[in-house]
Amino acid sequence: MNQIAVIKIGGSLISEGEYINVLNDIKNSGLQNIILVHGGGNEVSKMQKALGKEPVFVTSPEGIRSRYTDLETLEIFNMVMRNIGTKIASHLNSLGFKAINISGVDASFIKAERKKKLIIIDEKGRRRVIEGGYTGRIKEVDESFLKNLLNLGLIPVVSPIASGYEGEILNVDGDRGASAIARSVGASKLIIFTNVEGVIIDGKVLDKLSLSEAKETLKKVGPGMDKKLLACIEAVENGVEIGLIASGKKDKPVEAALKGIGTKVVKE
């Protein structure tokens, strides 16, 4: 099998409609064996508000901000994410690909452990322990399932929903999910498309980071970018050659990413 590329399309691009730009450029990129993962947090929040439910976010002691997922939020999350996934698969199919929308619940190919308790930092800066809700920590990815789909000539479009060990449906982070998939299938590249040019520090886009530099930079970036950078670090630590954070809004974003334009995380 040719080298595998895992592409993550961020929720900001979904909200702005710019994801179409990325999909169209995949057609011209010459890439084969693509696994596509999508986000959609803004769309989930929009639907929550439309249904009269205010989104709740929590911050971990490490400074990572994430959505608090109670059962009602999980239902909304599942609905919105699968809707996004089918739209992406449909557009890819219109371009002549054979794409299939799946989530980690399908064949339980992503298994996650439900976080029974969460340690958070509250608005007063104090540590608190709260109920974990329906958020999962990815433990297993069935790489043979994904490779079988690739061998059939399909592009898996993965919605970030996992199967719990007790039969639960769990919300998992899309960036970390893409990283776990890239590691499991032995991908050569993890490309995370977002609405900015890469990791920006003091107004400057960082071009290339070693693992140690990336870990230091992780302390300086804000919510959203921290998960993307962490996803790249975890991927490269586990055998992926390059993790790249790049803009999906530029002309020919996939072509630019394949040239390394953005922020690259590499081993050395």
Buried (B, 14 or more C-beta within 10 A) or exposed (E): EEEBBBBBBBBBBBBBEBBBBBBBBBEEBEBEBBBBBBBBBBBBBBBBEEEEBEBEEBBEEEEBBBBBBEEEBBBBBBEBBBBBBBBBBEBBBEEEBEBBBBBBBBEBBBBBBBBEEBEBBEEEEEEEEEEBBBBBBBEBBBBEBBBEBBEEEBBBBBBBBBBBBEEBBBBBBBBBBBBBBBBBBBBBBBBBBBBBBBBBEEEEBBEBBBBEEBBEBBEEBEEBBBBBBBBBBBBBBEEBBBBBBBBBBBEBBBBBBBEBBBBBBBEE
